[in-house]
Amino acid sequence: MTDVSNTPLKTTPLHGLHTRLGARMAEFGGYDMPIQYADGIMTEHNWTRSHAGLFDVSHMGPSFLSLPQLGGGDQAHRKVASIIERLVPSDIAGLAPGKVQLTVLLDANGGIIDDLMIGRPPRDDQQGMLYIVVNAGTKENDFSLIAKTAGAEAELHRADDRALIAIQGPEAEAVITGILPEAVPLTFMTFHEIKNTAFGNVIATRCGYTGEDGFEILVPAEHGEAFANRLLEDPRVKPIGLGARDSLRLEGGMCLYGHDIDISKTPVAASLSWMVSKARRERGDFPGADRILRELKEGVPSRRVGIRPLGRAPAREGTEIQNTDGETIGVVTSGGFGPTVNGPVAQGYVDTTYTKTGTPLKLIVRGRALEAEVAALPFVPAKYKR
């Protein structure tokens, strides 16, 4: 067994930049990552909501699943899509060119192995390929599973030689216009490759995990720091650490793998049923289909909901949730202070009887029962460009 404490942390291509900018670094997903900079998490959070924040997400797992012969047209796409569909419940074959789908890897019992993004290239000569981005902490297992499932039919190419940089916020488009104008026409959850830029060939995706408009740019590692510095030259852009990234995604009602979703949860319990597409429901040909289809029809014992503590004290992960009679009905899976809503926010799992918005709850914080209620997600409306 590996002694994790003696395993050196991995670094991203922007590690030197973070340290020069004075970031407070800490371990995340096996990487030495910036948690916050001198301004602090709340200032970084508010800056992203008002202007544009730069995030280093190079610890994530970008990759490409490719047929031996890429080919063109729908037939090539359907062939490579049929491989990844053995692991996910979404209709990847039905993706339009240039579109990206957020979905989940499932085990044989319908449990969530990871959440991931899958994109279909817009170019006709690349239809035998998919662009896939998995989470940092699970990527070794994810990549192994995808490669094993593909076998000799397709090859998984890890993009470990790239930097993945996100620019998020209402001014993100204006910032990108002067640097990668070809990315501006993209709409939410679309992507394309931009060739021969000052930073090499890059992939631009209009997406993010903050609830704000923005982009994720996959850049050759040797150009990663130069691209980040070019963004930071714009006064509308500031570097943002993982602390603010977490508070932004929590306000946006999004899941963090290993906390809000994991192998013990199905998409139905996680309130992610929309990931199980109509076509796949009809065919029932995805992992754990019997269980998930039954849950869609009959319901689940507990389900993920938004939670608003009614006081000022935040409820952290692991906080016990009770009904008004003092009976335990669930647990908080992530929580903290939401700077945009100026109050604590959380999400967690409660017995299905208590999932209606406005249902009163009690949160047991340091032995005290604090009043709360079930809240609609997201806490902050999304501002994506449709």
MOMO-V183392 format. One record per pair of residues at least 12 apart in sequence whose C-alpha atoms are under 7 Angstrom apart, sorted by the first residue. I is the first residue (numbers start at 1). J is the second residue. D is the distance in Angstrom with one decimal. If there is no record, write none. Layout:
[[I J D] [I J D]]
This chain:
[[9 30 5.6] [9 31 5.0] [9 32 5.7] [10 30 6.2] [10 31 4.5] [10 32 6.2] [11 31 5.5] [11 32 5.6] [12 58 5.9] [12 59 6.4] [13 163 6.2] [13 221 5.8] [13 224 6.3] [13 225 6.9] [14 224 6.7] [14 225 5.6] [17 225 6.9] [18 34 6.6] [22 37 6.1] [22 38 6.7] [23 35 7.0] [23 36 5.7] [23 37 4.4] [23 38 6.9] [24 36 5.5] [24 37 6.1] [29 136 5.3] [29 137 4.2] [30 137 6.8] [31 59 6.7] [34 241 5.1] [34 242 6.3] [35 241 4.5] [35 242 4.7] [35 243 5.1] [36 240 6.6] [36 241 4.4] [36 242 6.7] [36 243 6.1] [37 241 6.7] [41 243 5.9] [41 244 5.1] [42 244 6.9] [42 339 6.4] [44 240 5.7] [44 244 6.1] [45 244 5.0] [45 248 6.6] [46 339 7.0] [46 340 7.0] [48 168 6.4] [48 169 5.0] [49 169 5.5] [49 170 6.9] [50 169 6.6] [50 170 6.3] [51 169 5.4] [51 170 5.6] [51 171 5.0] [51 236 5.7] [51 237 6.9] [52 167 6.4] [52 168 5.3] [52 169 4.3] [52 170 6.4] [52 171 5.3] [52 172 5.2] [52 236 5.9] [52 237 4.9] [52 238 6.8] [53 167 5.6] [53 168 5.2] [53 169 6.3] [53 237 5.4] [53 238 5.2] [53 239 5.8] [53 240 5.7] [54 166 5.8] [54 167 4.7] [54 168 6.6] [54 237 6.6] [54 238 6.0] [54 239 4.7] [54 240 5.6] [55 165 5.8] [55 166 5.0] [55 167 6.4] [55 239 6.4] [55 240 5.5] [55 241 6.6] [56 164 6.5] [56 165 5.0] [56 166 6.4] [57 164 5.3] [57 165 5.7] [57 166 6.7] [58 163 5.0] [58 164 4.3] [58 165 6.6] [59 136 5.4] [60 133 6.9] [60 134 6.2] [60 135 5.1] [60 136 4.3] [61 133 5.1] [61 134 4.8] [61 135 5.8] [61 136 5.9] [61 139 5.8] [62 132 5.8] [62 133 4.1] [62 134 6.5] [62 158 6.5] [62 159 5.5] [63 131 6.0] [63 132 5.2] [63 133 6.1] [63 156 6.9] [63 157 5.6] [63 158 4.4] [63 159 5.0] [64 129 6.6] [64 130 5.6] [64 131 4.8] [64 132 5.9] [64 156 5.7] [64 157 5.1] [64 158 6.5] [65 129 5.5] [65 130 5.2] [65 131 6.7] [65 154 6.6] [65 155 5.7] [65 156 4.5] [65 157 6.3] [66 128 5.8] [66 129 4.3] [66 130 6.6] [66 154 5.3] [66 155 5.3] [66 156 6.4] [67 80 6.5] [67 128 5.4] [67 129 6.4] [67 153 6.5] [67 154 4.4] [67 155 6.4] [68 154 6.1] [70 125 6.7] [70 126 5.5] [70 127 6.2] [70 128 4.1] [70 129 6.3] [71 125 5.6] [71 126 6.4] [71 127 6.2] [71 128 5.8] [72 124 4.9] [72 125 4.5] [72 126 6.2] [72 127 5.1] [72 128 6.9] [73 124 5.9] [73 127 6.1] [76 127 5.6] [76 128 4.7] [77 93 6.8] [77 127 4.8] [77 128 5.0] [77 129 7.0] [78 93 5.1] [80 128 5.8] [80 129 6.5] [81 93 5.1] [83 150 6.0] [85 286 6.9] [86 286 5.9] [86 287 7.0] [87 105 5.4] [87 106 5.8] [87 286 6.6] [87 287 6.3] [88 103 6.8] [88 104 5.7] [88 105 5.0] [88 106 5.9] [88 286 6.3] [89 275 6.6] [89 276 4.9] [89 277 6.7] [89 280 6.3] [89 286 5.4] [90 103 6.4] [90 275 5.6] [90 276 5.2] [90 277 5.1] [90 280 6.6] [91 277 5.8] [91 279 6.6] [91 280 6.3] [95 120 6.6] [97 120 5.4] [97 121 5.6] [97 122 4.4] [98 119 6.8] [98 120 5.4] [98 121 4.9] [98 122 4.1] [98 190 5.3] [98 191 5.4] [98 192 6.3] [99 119 5.7] [99 120 5.7] [99 189 6.0] [99 190 4.4] [99 191 6.5] [100 117 6.5] [100 118 5.5] [100 119 4.0] [100 120 6.5] [100 189 4.9] [100 190 5.4] [101 117 5.6] [101 118 5.2] [101 119 6.2] [101 189 7.0] [102 116 5.8] [102 117 4.5] [102 118 6.5] [103 115 5.8] [103 116 5.6] [103 117 6.2] [103 275 5.7] [104 116 5.8] [106 287 5.9] [107 287 6.0] [107 288 6.8] [108 287 4.9] [108 288 4.9] [109 287 6.7] [109 288 4.4] [109 291 7.0] [110 266 5.6] [110 287 5.7] [110 288 3.8] [110 289 6.8] [110 291 6.7] [110 292 6.4] [111 263 4.5] [111 264 5.5] [111 265 5.3] [111 266 4.8] [112 261 6.8] [112 262 5.3] [112 263 4.6] [112 265 6.0] [112 266 5.8] [113 262 6.2] [113 263 5.3] [114 138 7.0] [114 257 6.5] [115 134 6.7] [116 133 5.6] [116 134 4.6] [116 135 6.8] [117 132 5.6] [117 133 5.2] [117 134 6.7] [118 130 6.5] [118 131 5.6] [118 132 4.6] [118 133 6.7] [119 131 4.8] [119 132 6.4] [121 192 6.6] [122 192 6.3] [161 220 6.3] [161 221 5.5] [162 218 6.3] [162 219 5.4] [162 220 4.4] [162 221 4.3] [163 218 5.7] [163 219 5.2] [163 220 6.0] [163 221 5.0] [163 224 5.5] [164 216 6.6] [164 217 5.6] [164 218 4.5] [164 219 6.3] [165 216 5.6] [165 217 5.2] [165 218 6.5] [166 215 5.6] [166 216 4.2] [166 217 6.2] [167 214 5.5] [167 215 5.4] [167 216 6.4] [168 208 6.9] [168 212 6.1] [168 213 6.0] [168 214 4.2] [168 215 6.4] [169 212 5.1] [169 213 5.5] [169 214 6.0] [170 212 6.6] [170 213 6.0] [172 213 7.0] [172 214 5.5] [173 214 6.8] [183 204 6.3] [186 206 6.2] [187 206 6.0] [187 385 5.5] [187 386 5.4] [188 206 5.1] [188 207 5.8] [188 384 6.0] [188 385 5.4] [188 386 5.4] [189 205 6.8] [189 206 5.5] [189 207 5.5] [190 205 5.8] [190 206 5.7] [191 204 5.5] [191 205 4.2] [191 206 6.3] [192 204 5.7] [192 205 6.8] [199 219 6.9] [199 223 5.4] [199 227 6.6] [200 220 6.7] [202 217 6.7] [202 218 5.5] [202 219 5.0] [203 217 5.7] [203 218 5.0] [204 216 5.9] [204 217 4.6] [204 218 6.5] [205 217 6.4] [209 249 5.6] [210 245 6.7] [210 248 4.9] [210 249 4.7] [210 252 6.1] [211 249 6.7] [211 252 5.0] [211 382 4.6] [211 383 6.2] [212 382 6.0] [212 383 5.0] [212 384 6.0] [213 383 5.6] [213 384 4.6] [213 385 6.2] [247 338 6.3] [251 338 6.2] [251 378 6.2] [251 379 5.0] [251 380 5.6] [252 378 4.8] [252 379 6.0] [252 380 5.7] [252 382 6.9] [253 377 5.2] [253 378 4.3] [253 379 6.4] [259 333 5.5] [259 334 6.6] [260 333 5.2] [260 334 6.6] [260 348 6.9] [268 292 6.9] [268 295 6.7] [268 296 6.6] [269 300 6.1] [269 302 6.2] [269 303 4.5] [269 304 6.3] [270 303 5.9] [270 304 5.0] [271 303 6.5] [271 304 5.8] [300 352 6.9] [301 351 5.8] [301 352 5.7] [302 349 6.0] [302 350 5.2] [302 351 4.2] [302 352 4.7] [303 349 5.1] [303 350 5.7] [303 351 6.6] [303 352 5.9] [304 347 6.8] [304 348 5.3] [304 349 4.3] [304 350 6.7] [305 347 5.6] [305 348 5.7] [305 349 6.2] [305 355 6.5] [305 374 6.7] [306 346 6.0] [306 347 4.4] [306 348 6.7] [306 374 5.8] [306 375 4.8] [306 376 5.7] [306 377 5.6] [307 345 6.1] [307 346 5.0] [307 347 5.3] [307 372 6.8] [307 373 5.8] [307 374 4.7] [307 375 5.1] [308 344 6.6] [308 345 5.1] [308 346 6.4] [308 372 5.5] [308 373 5.5] [308 374 6.4] [308 375 5.9] [309 344 6.1] [309 345 6.6] [309 371 6.1] [309 372 4.0] [309 373 6.5] [310 371 5.7] [310 372 5.0] [312 343 6.1] [312 344 6.2] [313 344 6.6] [314 335 6.7] [314 336 5.1] [314 337 6.0] [314 344 4.9] [314 345 6.9] [315 335 5.5] [315 336 6.3] [315 346 6.7] [315 365 6.7] [316 332 6.7] [316 334 5.9] [316 335 4.7] [316 336 6.1] [317 332 5.1] [317 333 4.6] [317 334 4.6] [317 335 6.0] [318 331 5.9] [318 332 5.3] [318 333 6.1] [319 331 5.6] [319 332 5.1] [319 363 6.6] [319 364 6.1] [319 365 6.5] [320 332 6.6] [320 363 5.9] [320 364 5.4] [321 361 6.8] [321 362 5.8] [321 363 4.9] [321 364 6.5] [322 361 5.9] [322 362 5.0] [322 363 6.3] [323 361 5.1] [323 362 5.9] [324 360 6.9] [324 361 6.1] [324 362 6.4] [329 350 5.4] [329 351 5.4] [330 349 5.3] [330 350 4.3] [330 351 6.4] [331 348 5.6] [331 349 5.7] [331 350 6.8] [332 346 6.9] [332 347 5.9] [332 348 4.1] [332 349 6.5] [333 347 6.0] [333 348 4.7] [334 346 5.7] [334 347 5.6] [334 348 6.7] [335 347 6.3] [355 374 6.6] [356 374 6.7] [357 374 4.9] [357 375 5.1] [357 376 5.9] [358 373 5.4] [358 374 5.1] [358 375 6.1] [359 373 5.3] [359 374 5.3] [360 372 6.0] [360 373 4.4] [360 374 6.7] [361 373 5.1]]
